[in-house]
């Protein structure tokens, strides 16, 4: 189930994004990014619709996925 980001409190959304960034361990290439920079990048992707906030009823978890990787049939 998709969660509209505007339905979350600002602090809650920030915490979800920060948790995602810390979990993912994403490679940012040759340059290192601060945690706040990574959080801002993911936030911009969510605002632009390039990433989606998804709740899994099956696993009772919230995750962030790339729009192209999301399937409404998979929870």
mmCIF file of the N, C-alpha and C atoms, coordinates in Angstrom:
data_MODEL
# 
_entry.id   MODEL 
# 
loop_
_atom_site.group_PDB 
_atom_site.id 
_atom_site.type_symbol 
_atom_site.label_atom_id 
_atom_site.label_alt_id 
_atom_site.label_comp_id 
_atom_site.label_asym_id 
_atom_site.label_entity_id 
_atom_site.label_seq_id 
_atom_site.pdbx_PDB_ins_code 
_atom_site.Cartn_x 
_atom_site.Cartn_y 
_atom_site.Cartn_z 
_atom_site.occupancy 
_atom_site.B_iso_or_equiv 
_atom_site.pdbx_formal_charge 
_atom_site.auth_seq_id 
_atom_site.auth_comp_id 
_atom_site.auth_asym_id 
_atom_site.auth_atom_id 
_atom_site.pdbx_PDB_model_num 
ATOM 1   N N  . UNK A 1 1  ? 0.848  -1.164 0.000   1.00 0.00 ? 1  UNK A N  1 
ATOM 2   C CA . UNK A 1 1  ? 0.000  0.000  0.000   1.00 0.00 ? 1  UNK A CA 1 
ATOM 3   C C  . UNK A 1 1  ? 0.900  1.235  0.000   1.00 0.00 ? 1  UNK A C  1 
ATOM 4   N N  . UNK A 1 2  ? 0.602  2.163  -0.909  1.00 0.00 ? 2  UNK A N  1 
ATOM 5   C CA . UNK A 1 2  ? 1.368  3.403  -0.970  1.00 0.00 ? 2  UNK A CA 1 
ATOM 6   C C  . UNK A 1 2  ? 0.946  4.343  0.155   1.00 0.00 ? 2  UNK A C  1 
ATOM 7   N N  . UNK A 1 3  ? 1.922  5.027  0.728   1.00 0.00 ? 3  UNK A N  1 
ATOM 8   C CA . UNK A 1 3  ? 1.660  6.025  1.758   1.00 0.00 ? 3  UNK A CA 1 
ATOM 9   C C  . UNK A 1 3  ? 2.000  7.390  1.168   1.00 0.00 ? 3  UNK A C  1 
ATOM 10  N N  . UNK A 1 4  ? 1.010  8.272  1.033   1.00 0.00 ? 4  UNK A N  1 
ATOM 11  C CA . UNK A 1 4  ? 1.318  9.624  0.554   1.00 0.00 ? 4  UNK A CA 1 
ATOM 12  C C  . UNK A 1 4  ? 2.206  10.338 1.572   1.00 0.00 ? 4  UNK A C  1 
ATOM 13  N N  . UNK A 1 5  ? 3.322  10.888 1.110   1.00 0.00 ? 5  UNK A N  1 
ATOM 14  C CA . UNK A 1 5  ? 4.266  11.478 2.053   1.00 0.00 ? 5  UNK A CA 1 
ATOM 15  C C  . UNK A 1 5  ? 3.690  12.691 2.765   1.00 0.00 ? 5  UNK A C  1 
ATOM 16  N N  . UNK A 1 6  ? 2.707  13.349 2.156   1.00 0.00 ? 6  UNK A N  1 
ATOM 17  C CA . UNK A 1 6  ? 2.123  14.522 2.800   1.00 0.00 ? 6  UNK A CA 1 
ATOM 18  C C  . UNK A 1 6  ? 1.167  14.146 3.934   1.00 0.00 ? 6  UNK A C  1 
ATOM 19  N N  . UNK A 1 7  ? 0.947  12.853 4.134   1.00 0.00 ? 7  UNK A N  1 
ATOM 20  C CA . UNK A 1 7  ? 0.083  12.393 5.213   1.00 0.00 ? 7  UNK A CA 1 
ATOM 21  C C  . UNK A 1 7  ? 0.873  12.107 6.498   1.00 0.00 ? 7  UNK A C  1 
ATOM 22  N N  . UNK A 1 8  ? 2.193  12.205 6.408   1.00 0.00 ? 8  UNK A N  1 
ATOM 23  C CA . UNK A 1 8  ? 3.039  11.963 7.573   1.00 0.00 ? 8  UNK A CA 1 
ATOM 24  C C  . UNK A 1 8  ? 3.517  13.286 8.155   1.00 0.00 ? 8  UNK A C  1 
ATOM 25  N N  . UNK A 1 9  ? 3.683  13.298 9.472   1.00 0.00 ? 9  UNK A N  1 
ATOM 26  C CA . UNK A 1 9  ? 4.309  14.441 10.128  1.00 0.00 ? 9  UNK A CA 1 
ATOM 27  C C  . UNK A 1 9  ? 5.732  14.574 9.585   1.00 0.00 ? 9  UNK A C  1 
ATOM 28  N N  . UNK A 1 10 ? 6.222  15.794 9.522   1.00 0.00 ? 10 UNK A N  1 
ATOM 29  C CA . UNK A 1 10 ? 7.562  16.062 8.995   1.00 0.00 ? 10 UNK A CA 1 
ATOM 30  C C  . UNK A 1 10 ? 8.626  15.238 9.723   1.00 0.00 ? 10 UNK A C  1 
ATOM 31  N N  . UNK A 1 11 ? 8.557  15.190 11.054  1.00 0.00 ? 11 UNK A N  1 
ATOM 32  C CA . UNK A 1 11 ? 9.560  14.442 11.832  1.00 0.00 ? 11 UNK A CA 1 
ATOM 33  C C  . UNK A 1 11 ? 9.464  12.941 11.579  1.00 0.00 ? 11 UNK A C  1 
ATOM 34  N N  . UNK A 1 12 ? 8.254  12.444 11.398  1.00 0.00 ? 12 UNK A N  1 
ATOM 35  C CA . UNK A 1 12 ? 8.058  11.019 11.138  1.00 0.00 ? 12 UNK A CA 1 
ATOM 36  C C  . UNK A 1 12 ? 8.643  10.654 9.782   1.00 0.00 ? 12 UNK A C  1 
ATOM 37  N N  . UNK A 1 13 ? 8.352  11.466 8.769   1.00 0.00 ? 13 UNK A N  1 
ATOM 38  C CA . UNK A 1 13 ? 8.900  11.206 7.441   1.00 0.00 ? 13 UNK A CA 1 
ATOM 39  C C  . UNK A 1 13 ? 10.423 11.248 7.480   1.00 0.00 ? 13 UNK A C  1 
ATOM 40  N N  . UNK A 1 14 ? 10.969 12.235 8.170   1.00 0.00 ? 14 UNK A N  1 
ATOM 41  C CA . UNK A 1 14 ? 12.437 12.326 8.286   1.00 0.00 ? 14 UNK A CA 1 
ATOM 42  C C  . UNK A 1 14 ? 13.003 11.061 8.930   1.00 0.00 ? 14 UNK A C  1 
ATOM 43  N N  . UNK A 1 15 ? 12.369 10.575 9.980   1.00 0.00 ? 15 UNK A N  1 
ATOM 44  C CA . UNK A 1 15 ? 12.843 9.373  10.672  1.00 0.00 ? 15 UNK A CA 1 
ATOM 45  C C  . UNK A 1 15 ? 12.769 8.142  9.763   1.00 0.00 ? 15 UNK A C  1 
ATOM 46  N N  . UNK A 1 16 ? 11.707 8.034  8.984   1.00 0.00 ? 16 UNK A N  1 
ATOM 47  C CA . UNK A 1 16 ? 11.573 6.906  8.057   1.00 0.00 ? 16 UNK A CA 1 
ATOM 48  C C  . UNK A 1 16 ? 12.675 6.957  7.001   1.00 0.00 ? 16 UNK A C  1 
ATOM 49  N N  . UNK A 1 17 ? 12.906 8.136  6.446   1.00 0.00 ? 17 UNK A N  1 
ATOM 50  C CA . UNK A 1 17 ? 13.952 8.292  5.430   1.00 0.00 ? 17 UNK A CA 1 
ATOM 51  C C  . UNK A 1 17 ? 15.321 7.996  6.026   1.00 0.00 ? 17 UNK A C  1 
ATOM 52  N N  . UNK A 1 18 ? 15.593 8.535  7.202   1.00 0.00 ? 18 UNK A N  1 
ATOM 53  C CA . UNK A 1 18 ? 16.891 8.304  7.850   1.00 0.00 ? 18 UNK A CA 1 
ATOM 54  C C  . UNK A 1 18 ? 17.106 6.820  8.114   1.00 0.00 ? 18 UNK A C  1 
ATOM 55  N N  . UNK A 1 19 ? 16.089 6.137  8.593   1.00 0.00 ? 19 UNK A N  1 
ATOM 56  C CA . UNK A 1 19 ? 16.187 4.697  8.843   1.00 0.00 ? 19 UNK A CA 1 
ATOM 57  C C  . UNK A 1 19 ? 16.490 3.951  7.546   1.00 0.00 ? 19 UNK A C  1 
ATOM 58  N N  . UNK A 1 20 ? 15.824 4.327  6.473   1.00 0.00 ? 20 UNK A N  1 
ATOM 59  C CA . UNK A 1 20 ? 16.058 3.715  5.166   1.00 0.00 ? 20 UNK A CA 1 
ATOM 60  C C  . UNK A 1 20 ? 17.505 3.926  4.721   1.00 0.00 ? 20 UNK A C  1 
ATOM 61  N N  . UNK A 1 21 ? 17.978 5.149  4.823   1.00 0.00 ? 21 UNK A N  1 
ATOM 62  C CA . UNK A 1 21 ? 19.345 5.471  4.391   1.00 0.00 ? 21 UNK A CA 1 
ATOM 63  C C  . UNK A 1 21 ? 20.368 4.667  5.200   1.00 0.00 ? 21 UNK A C  1 
ATOM 64  N N  . UNK A 1 22 ? 20.165 4.570  6.490   1.00 0.00 ? 22 UNK A N  1 
ATOM 65  C CA . UNK A 1 22 ? 21.102 3.829  7.333   1.00 0.00 ? 22 UNK A CA 1 
ATOM 66  C C  . UNK A 1 22 ? 21.065 2.327  7.037   1.00 0.00 ? 22 UNK A C  1 
ATOM 67  N N  . UNK A 1 23 ? 19.906 1.832  6.675   1.00 0.00 ? 23 UNK A N  1 
ATOM 68  C CA . UNK A 1 23 ? 19.735 0.410  6.354   1.00 0.00 ? 23 UNK A CA 1 
ATOM 69  C C  . UNK A 1 23 ? 20.337 0.050  5.012   1.00 0.00 ? 23 UNK A C  1 
ATOM 70  N N  . UNK A 1 24 ? 20.195 0.935  4.041   1.00 0.00 ? 24 UNK A N  1 
ATOM 71  C CA . UNK A 1 24 ? 20.560 0.620  2.668   1.00 0.00 ? 24 UNK A CA 1 
ATOM 72  C C  . UNK A 1 24 ? 22.061 0.575  2.412   1.00 0.00 ? 24 UNK A C  1 
ATOM 73  N N  . UNK A 1 25 ? 22.825 1.415  3.052   1.00 0.00 ? 25 UNK A N  1 
ATOM 74  C CA . UNK A 1 25 ? 24.269 1.430  2.796   1.00 0.00 ? 25 UNK A CA 1 
ATOM 75  C C  . UNK A 1 25 ? 24.578 1.715  1.334   1.00 0.00 ? 25 UNK A C  1 
ATOM 76  N N  . UNK A 1 26 ? 23.879 2.652  0.757   1.00 0.00 ? 26 UNK A N  1 
ATOM 77  C CA . UNK A 1 26 ? 24.003 2.971  -0.664  1.00 0.00 ? 26 UNK A CA 1 
ATOM 78  C C  . UNK A 1 26 ? 25.391 3.481  -1.006  1.00 0.00 ? 26 UNK A C  1 
ATOM 79  N N  . UNK A 1 27 ? 25.893 3.088  -2.168  1.00 0.00 ? 27 UNK A N  1 
ATOM 80  C CA . UNK A 1 27 ? 27.183 3.559  -2.660  1.00 0.00 ? 27 UNK A CA 1 
ATOM 81  C C  . UNK A 1 27 ? 26.970 4.866  -3.415  1.00 0.00 ? 27 UNK A C  1 
ATOM 82  N N  . UNK A 1 28 ? 27.650 5.911  -2.986  1.00 0.00 ? 28 UNK A N  1 
ATOM 83  C CA . UNK A 1 28 ? 27.508 7.214  -3.611  1.00 0.00 ? 28 UNK A CA 1 
ATOM 84  C C  . UNK A 1 28 ? 28.711 7.562  -4.485  1.00 0.00 ? 28 UNK A C  1 
ATOM 85  N N  . UNK A 1 29 ? 29.449 6.560  -4.922  1.00 0.00 ? 29 UNK A N  1 
ATOM 86  C CA . UNK A 1 29 ? 30.562 6.797  -5.837  1.00 0.00 ? 29 UNK A CA 1 
ATOM 87  C C  . UNK A 1 29 ? 31.811 7.261  -5.128  1.00 0.00 ? 29 UNK A C  1 
ATOM 88  N N  . UNK A 1 30 ? 32.579 8.073  -5.831  1.00 0.00 ? 30 UNK A N  1 
ATOM 89  C CA . UNK A 1 30 ? 33.873 8.516  -5.322  1.00 0.00 ? 30 UNK A CA 1 
ATOM 90  C C  . UNK A 1 30 ? 33.757 9.485  -4.155  1.00 0.00 ? 30 UNK A C  1 
ATOM 91  N N  . UNK A 1 31 ? 32.674 10.236 -4.103  1.00 0.00 ? 31 UNK A N  1 
ATOM 92  C CA . UNK A 1 31 ? 32.539 11.217 -3.034  1.00 0.00 ? 31 UNK A CA 1 
ATOM 93  C C  . UNK A 1 31 ? 31.633 10.691 -1.928  1.00 0.00 ? 31 UNK A C  1 
ATOM 94  N N  . UNK A 1 32 ? 31.995 11.021 -0.725  1.00 0.00 ? 32 UNK A N  1 
ATOM 95  C CA . UNK A 1 32 ? 31.186 10.644 0.429   1.00 0.00 ? 32 UNK A CA 1 
ATOM 96  C C  . UNK A 1 32 ? 30.127 11.706 0.658   1.00 0.00 ? 32 UNK A C  1 
ATOM 97  N N  . UNK A 1 33 ? 28.944 11.283 1.039   1.00 0.00 ? 33 UNK A N  1 
ATOM 98  C CA . UNK A 1 33 ? 27.858 12.198 1.374   1.00 0.00 ? 33 UNK A CA 1 
ATOM 99  C C  . UNK A 1 33 ? 27.559 12.062 2.857   1.00 0.00 ? 33 UNK A C  1 
ATOM 100 N N  . UNK A 1 34 ? 27.215 13.165 3.468   1.00 0.00 ? 34 UNK A N  1 
ATOM 101 C CA . UNK A 1 34 ? 26.816 13.116 4.873   1.00 0.00 ? 34 UNK A CA 1 
ATOM 102 C C  . UNK A 1 34 ? 25.440 12.471 4.973   1.00 0.00 ? 34 UNK A C  1 
ATOM 103 N N  . UNK A 1 35 ? 25.089 12.039 6.169   1.00 0.00 ? 35 UNK A N  1 
ATOM 104 C CA . UNK A 1 35 ? 23.775 11.447 6.399   1.00 0.00 ? 35 UNK A CA 1 
ATOM 105 C C  . UNK A 1 35 ? 22.681 12.438 6.015   1.00 0.00 ? 35 UNK A C  1 
ATOM 106 N N  . UNK A 1 36 ? 22.849 13.695 6.394   1.00 0.00 ? 36 UNK A N  1 
ATOM 107 C CA . UNK A 1 36 ? 21.824 14.685 6.075   1.00 0.00 ? 36 UNK A CA 1 
ATOM 108 C C  . UNK A 1 36 ? 21.694 14.891 4.563   1.00 0.00 ? 36 UNK A C  1 
ATOM 109 N N  . UNK A 1 37 ? 22.804 14.821 3.828   1.00 0.00 ? 37 UNK A N  1 
ATOM 110 C CA . UNK A 1 37 ? 22.744 14.933 2.366   1.00 0.00 ? 37 UNK A CA 1 
ATOM 111 C C  . UNK A 1 37 ? 22.001 13.747 1.758   1.00 0.00 ? 37 UNK A C  1 
ATOM 112 N N  . UNK A 1 38 ? 22.281 12.551 2.264   1.00 0.00 ? 38 UNK A N  1 
ATOM 113 C CA . UNK A 1 38 ? 21.606 11.348 1.766   1.00 0.00 ? 38 UNK A CA 1 
ATOM 114 C C  . UNK A 1 38 ? 20.107 11.416 2.053   1.00 0.00 ? 38 UNK A C  1 
ATOM 115 N N  . UNK A 1 39 ? 19.752 11.856 3.257   1.00 0.00 ? 39 UNK A N  1 
ATOM 116 C CA . UNK A 1 39 ? 18.339 11.985 3.626   1.00 0.00 ? 39 UNK A CA 1 
ATOM 117 C C  . UNK A 1 39 ? 17.656 12.988 2.706   1.00 0.00 ? 39 UNK A C  1 
ATOM 118 N N  . UNK A 1 40 ? 18.314 14.101 2.427   1.00 0.00 ? 40 UNK A N  1 
ATOM 119 C CA . UNK A 1 40 ? 17.742 15.116 1.543   1.00 0.00 ? 40 UNK A CA 1 
ATOM 120 C C  . UNK A 1 40 ? 17.563 14.581 0.126   1.00 0.00 ? 40 UNK A C  1 
ATOM 121 N N  . UNK A 1 41 ? 18.519 13.800 -0.357  1.00 0.00 ? 41 UNK A N  1 
ATOM 122 C CA . UNK A 1 41 ? 18.408 13.219 -1.694  1.00 0.00 ? 41 UNK A CA 1 
ATOM 123 C C  . UNK A 1 41 ? 17.191 12.297 -1.793  1.00 0.00 ? 41 UNK A C  1 
ATOM 124 N N  . UNK A 1 42 ? 17.007 11.459 -0.791  1.00 0.00 ? 42 UNK A N  1 
ATOM 125 C CA . UNK A 1 42 ? 15.861 10.537 -0.789  1.00 0.00 ? 42 UNK A CA 1 
ATOM 126 C C  . UNK A 1 42 ? 14.566 11.332 -0.663  1.00 0.00 ? 42 UNK A C  1 
ATOM 127 N N  . UNK A 1 43 ? 14.563 12.362 0.165   1.00 0.00 ? 43 UNK A N  1 
ATOM 128 C CA . UNK A 1 43 ? 13.368 13.200 0.310   1.00 0.00 ? 43 UNK A CA 1 
ATOM 129 C C  . UNK A 1 43 ? 12.994 13.827 -1.036  1.00 0.00 ? 43 UNK A C  1 
ATOM 130 N N  . UNK A 1 44 ? 13.971 14.332 -1.751  1.00 0.00 ? 44 UNK A N  1 
ATOM 131 C CA . UNK A 1 44 ? 13.702 14.922 -3.068  1.00 0.00 ? 44 UNK A CA 1 
ATOM 132 C C  . UNK A 1 44 ? 13.138 13.879 -4.034  1.00 0.00 ? 44 UNK A C  1 
ATOM 133 N N  . UNK A 1 45 ? 13.645 12.655 -3.966  1.00 0.00 ? 45 UNK A N  1 
ATOM 134 C CA . UNK A 1 45 ? 13.131 11.585 -4.832  1.00 0.00 ? 45 UNK A CA 1 
ATOM 135 C C  . UNK A 1 45 ? 11.679 11.259 -4.489  1.00 0.00 ? 45 UNK A C  1 
ATOM 136 N N  . UNK A 1 46 ? 11.351 11.279 -3.205  1.00 0.00 ? 46 UNK A N  1 
ATOM 137 C CA . UNK A 1 46 ? 9.966  11.031 -2.788  1.00 0.00 ? 46 UNK A CA 1 
ATOM 138 C C  . UNK A 1 46 ? 9.044  12.150 -3.267  1.00 0.00 ? 46 UNK A C  1 
ATOM 139 N N  . UNK A 1 47 ? 9.479  13.386 -3.110  1.00 0.00 ? 47 UNK A N  1 
ATOM 140 C CA . UNK A 1 47 ? 8.675  14.540 -3.540  1.00 0.00 ? 47 UNK A CA 1 
ATOM 141 C C  . UNK A 1 47 ? 8.459  14.503 -5.051  1.00 0.00 ? 47 UNK A C  1 
ATOM 142 N N  . UNK A 1 48 ? 9.493  14.137 -5.787  1.00 0.00 ? 48 UNK A N  1 
ATOM 143 C CA . UNK A 1 48 ? 9.407  14.099 -7.255  1.00 0.00 ? 48 UNK A CA 1 
ATOM 144 C C  . UNK A 1 48 ? 8.622  12.892 -7.759  1.00 0.00 ? 48 UNK A C  1 
ATOM 145 N N  . UNK A 1 49 ? 8.391  11.917 -6.891  1.00 0.00 ? 49 UNK A N  1 
ATOM 146 C CA . UNK A 1 49 ? 7.683  10.713 -7.317  1.00 0.00 ? 49 UNK A CA 1 
ATOM 147 C C  . UNK A 1 49 ? 8.586  9.649  -7.908  1.00 0.00 ? 49 UNK A C  1 
ATOM 148 N N  . UNK A 1 50 ? 9.895  9.879  -7.849  1.00 0.00 ? 50 UNK A N  1 
ATOM 149 C CA . UNK A 1 50 ? 10.844 8.885  -8.355  1.00 0.00 ? 50 UNK A CA 1 
ATOM 150 C C  . UNK A 1 50 ? 11.013 7.728  -7.380  1.00 0.00 ? 50 UNK A C  1 
ATOM 151 N N  . UNK A 1 51 ? 10.685 7.962  -6.125  1.00 0.00 ? 51 UNK A N  1 
ATOM 152 C CA . UNK A 1 51 ? 10.707 6.931  -5.077  1.00 0.00 ? 51 UNK A CA 1 
ATOM 153 C C  . UNK A 1 51 ? 9.344  6.973  -4.380  1.00 0.00 ? 51 UNK A C  1 
ATOM 154 N N  . UNK A 1 52 ? 8.959  5.843  -3.840  1.00 0.00 ? 52 UNK A N  1 
ATOM 155 C CA . UNK A 1 52 ? 7.653  5.726  -3.199  1.00 0.00 ? 52 UNK A CA 1 
ATOM 156 C C  . UNK A 1 52 ? 7.792  5.178  -1.789  1.00 0.00 ? 52 UNK A C  1 
ATOM 157 N N  . UNK A 1 53 ? 6.917  5.640  -0.914  1.00 0.00 ? 53 UNK A N  1 
ATOM 158 C CA . UNK A 1 53 ? 6.853  5.147  0.451   1.00 0.00 ? 53 UNK A CA 1 
ATOM 159 C C  . UNK A 1 53 ? 5.777  4.059  0.472   1.00 0.00 ? 53 UNK A C  1 
ATOM 160 N N  . UNK A 1 54 ? 6.174  2.841  0.843   1.00 0.00 ? 54 UNK A N  1 
ATOM 161 C CA . UNK A 1 54 ? 5.288  1.689  0.738   1.00 0.00 ? 54 UNK A CA 1 
ATOM 162 C C  . UNK A 1 54 ? 5.167  0.987  2.085   1.00 0.00 ? 54 UNK A C  1 
ATOM 163 N N  . UNK A 1 55 ? 3.927  0.685  2.472   1.00 0.00 ? 55 UNK A N  1 
ATOM 164 C CA . UNK A 1 55 ? 3.673  -0.088 3.687   1.00 0.00 ? 55 UNK A CA 1 
ATOM 165 C C  . UNK A 1 55 ? 3.324  -1.510 3.280   1.00 0.00 ? 55 UNK A C  1 
ATOM 166 N N  . UNK A 1 56 ? 3.980  -2.482 3.901   1.00 0.00 ? 56 UNK A N  1 
ATOM 167 C CA . UNK A 1 56 ? 3.687  -3.896 3.662   1.00 0.00 ? 56 UNK A CA 1 
ATOM 168 C C  . UNK A 1 56 ? 2.812  -4.414 4.799   1.00 0.00 ? 56 UNK A C  1 
ATOM 169 N N  . UNK A 1 57 ? 1.575  -4.743 4.465   1.00 0.00 ? 57 UNK A N  1 
ATOM 170 C CA . UNK A 1 57 ? 0.679  -5.316 5.473   1.00 0.00 ? 57 UNK A CA 1 
ATOM 171 C C  . UNK A 1 57 ? 1.179  -6.683 5.897   1.00 0.00 ? 57 UNK A C  1 
ATOM 172 N N  . UNK A 1 58 ? 1.737  -7.436 4.962   1.00 0.00 ? 58 UNK A N  1 
ATOM 173 C CA . UNK A 1 58 ? 2.243  -8.763 5.247   1.00 0.00 ? 58 UNK A CA 1 
ATOM 174 C C  . UNK A 1 58 ? 3.357  -8.725 6.287   1.00 0.00 ? 58 UNK A C  1 
ATOM 175 N N  . UNK A 1 59 ? 4.307  -7.809 6.101   1.00 0.00 ? 59 UNK A N  1 
ATOM 176 C CA . UNK A 1 59 ? 5.471  -7.725 6.984   1.00 0.00 ? 59 UNK A CA 1 
ATOM 177 C C  . UNK A 1 59 ? 5.337  -6.640 8.048   1.00 0.00 ? 59 UNK A C  1 
ATOM 178 N N  . UNK A 1 60 ? 4.285  -5.827 7.934   1.00 0.00 ? 60 UNK A N  1 
ATOM 179 C CA . UNK A 1 60 ? 4.054  -4.704 8.849   1.00 0.00 ? 60 UNK A CA 1 
ATOM 180 C C  . UNK A 1 60 ? 5.281  -3.799 8.921   1.00 0.00 ? 60 UNK A C  1 
ATOM 181 N N  . UNK A 1 61 ? 5.776  -3.440 7.725   1.00 0.00 ? 61 UNK A N  1 
ATOM 182 C CA . UNK A 1 61 ? 6.958  -2.586 7.622   1.00 0.00 ? 61 UNK A CA 1 
ATOM 183 C C  . UNK A 1 61 ? 6.707  -1.472 6.617   1.00 0.00 ? 61 UNK A C  1 
ATOM 184 N N  . UNK A 1 62 ? 7.498  -0.424 6.739   1.00 0.00 ? 62 UNK A N  1 
ATOM 185 C CA . UNK A 1 62 ? 7.485  0.682  5.783   1.00 0.00 ? 62 UNK A CA 1 
ATOM 186 C C  . UNK A 1 62 ? 8.828  0.672  5.073   1.00 0.00 ? 62 UNK A C  1 
ATOM 187 N N  . UNK A 1 63 ? 8.788  0.862  3.756   1.00 0.00 ? 63 UNK A N  1 
ATOM 188 C CA . UNK A 1 63 ? 10.022 0.875  2.991   1.00 0.00 ? 63 UNK A CA 1 
ATOM 189 C C  . UNK A 1 63 ? 9.925  1.946  1.909   1.00 0.00 ? 63 UNK A C  1 
ATOM 190 N N  . UNK A 1 64 ? 11.055 2.299  1.366   1.00 0.00 ? 64 UNK A N  1 
ATOM 191 C CA . UNK A 1 64 ? 11.125 3.239  0.251   1.00 0.00 ? 64 UNK A CA 1 
ATOM 192 C C  . UNK A 1 64 ? 11.657 2.460  -0.938  1.00 0.00 ? 64 UNK A C  1 
ATOM 193 N N  . UNK A 1 65 ? 10.932 2.558  -2.047  1.00 0.00 ? 65 UNK A N  1 
ATOM 194 C CA . UNK A 1 65 ? 11.338 1.833  -3.249  1.00 0.00 ? 65 UNK A CA 1 
ATOM 195 C C  . UNK A 1 65 ? 11.338 2.780  -4.441  1.00 0.00 ? 65 UNK A C  1 
ATOM 196 N N  . UNK A 1 66 ? 12.182 2.471  -5.402  1.00 0.00 ? 66 UNK A N  1 
ATOM 197 C CA . UNK A 1 66 ? 12.181 3.229  -6.656  1.00 0.00 ? 66 UNK A CA 1 
ATOM 198 C C  . UNK A 1 66 ? 10.860 2.968  -7.370  1.00 0.00 ? 66 UNK A C  1 
ATOM 199 N N  . UNK A 1 67 ? 10.309 4.006  -7.976  1.00 0.00 ? 67 UNK A N  1 
ATOM 200 C CA . UNK A 1 67 ? 9.020  3.866  -8.667  1.00 0.00 ? 67 UNK A CA 1 
ATOM 201 C C  . UNK A 1 67 ? 9.044  2.694  -9.642  1.00 0.00 ? 67 UNK A C  1 
ATOM 202 N N  . UNK A 1 68 ? 10.130 2.558  -10.404 1.00 0.00 ? 68 UNK A N  1 
ATOM 203 C CA . UNK A 1 68 ? 10.182 1.491  -11.410 1.00 0.00 ? 68 UNK A CA 1 
ATOM 204 C C  . UNK A 1 68 ? 10.272 0.095  -10.795 1.00 0.00 ? 68 UNK A C  1 
ATOM 205 N N  . UNK A 1 69 ? 10.634 0.001  -9.526  1.00 0.00 ? 69 UNK A N  1 
ATOM 206 C CA . UNK A 1 69 ? 10.737 -1.300 -8.856  1.00 0.00 ? 69 UNK A CA 1 
ATOM 207 C C  . UNK A 1 69 ? 9.464  -1.692 -8.115  1.00 0.00 ? 69 UNK A C  1 
ATOM 208 N N  . UNK A 1 70 ? 8.514  -0.773 -8.006  1.00 0.00 ? 70 UNK A N  1 
ATOM 209 C CA . UNK A 1 70 ? 7.307  -1.043 -7.223  1.00 0.00 ? 70 UNK A CA 1 
ATOM 210 C C  . UNK A 1 70 ? 6.242  -1.716 -8.081  1.00 0.00 ? 70 UNK A C  1 
ATOM 211 N N  . UNK A 1 71 ? 5.648  -2.735 -7.502  1.00 0.00 ? 71 UNK A N  1 
ATOM 212 C CA . UNK A 1 71 ? 4.527  -3.409 -8.148  1.00 0.00 ? 71 UNK A CA 1 
ATOM 213 C C  . UNK A 1 71 ? 3.378  -3.441 -7.145  1.00 0.00 ? 71 UNK A C  1 
ATOM 214 N N  . UNK A 1 72 ? 2.199  -2.935 -7.521  1.00 0.00 ? 72 UNK A N  1 
ATOM 215 C CA . UNK A 1 72 ? 1.075  -2.924 -6.587  1.00 0.00 ? 72 UNK A CA 1 
ATOM 216 C C  . UNK A 1 72 ? 0.610  -4.319 -6.213  1.00 0.00 ? 72 UNK A C  1 
ATOM 217 N N  . UNK A 1 73 ? 1.009  -5.332 -6.985  1.00 0.00 ? 73 UNK A N  1 
ATOM 218 C CA . UNK A 1 73 ? 0.588  -6.699 -6.699  1.00 0.00 ? 73 UNK A CA 1 
ATOM 219 C C  . UNK A 1 73 ? 1.454  -7.363 -5.647  1.00 0.00 ? 73 UNK A C  1 
ATOM 220 N N  . UNK A 1 74 ? 2.642  -6.809 -5.395  1.00 0.00 ? 74 UNK A N  1 
ATOM 221 C CA . UNK A 1 74 ? 3.574  -7.392 -4.441  1.00 0.00 ? 74 UNK A CA 1 
ATOM 222 C C  . UNK A 1 74 ? 3.550  -6.561 -3.179  1.00 0.00 ? 74 UNK A C  1 
ATOM 223 N N  . UNK A 1 75 ? 3.350  -7.218 -2.056  1.00 0.00 ? 75 UNK A N  1 
ATOM 224 C CA . UNK A 1 75 ? 3.304  -6.506 -0.774  1.00 0.00 ? 75 UNK A CA 1 
ATOM 225 C C  . UNK A 1 75 ? 4.548  -6.775 0.011   1.00 0.00 ? 75 UNK A C  1 
# 
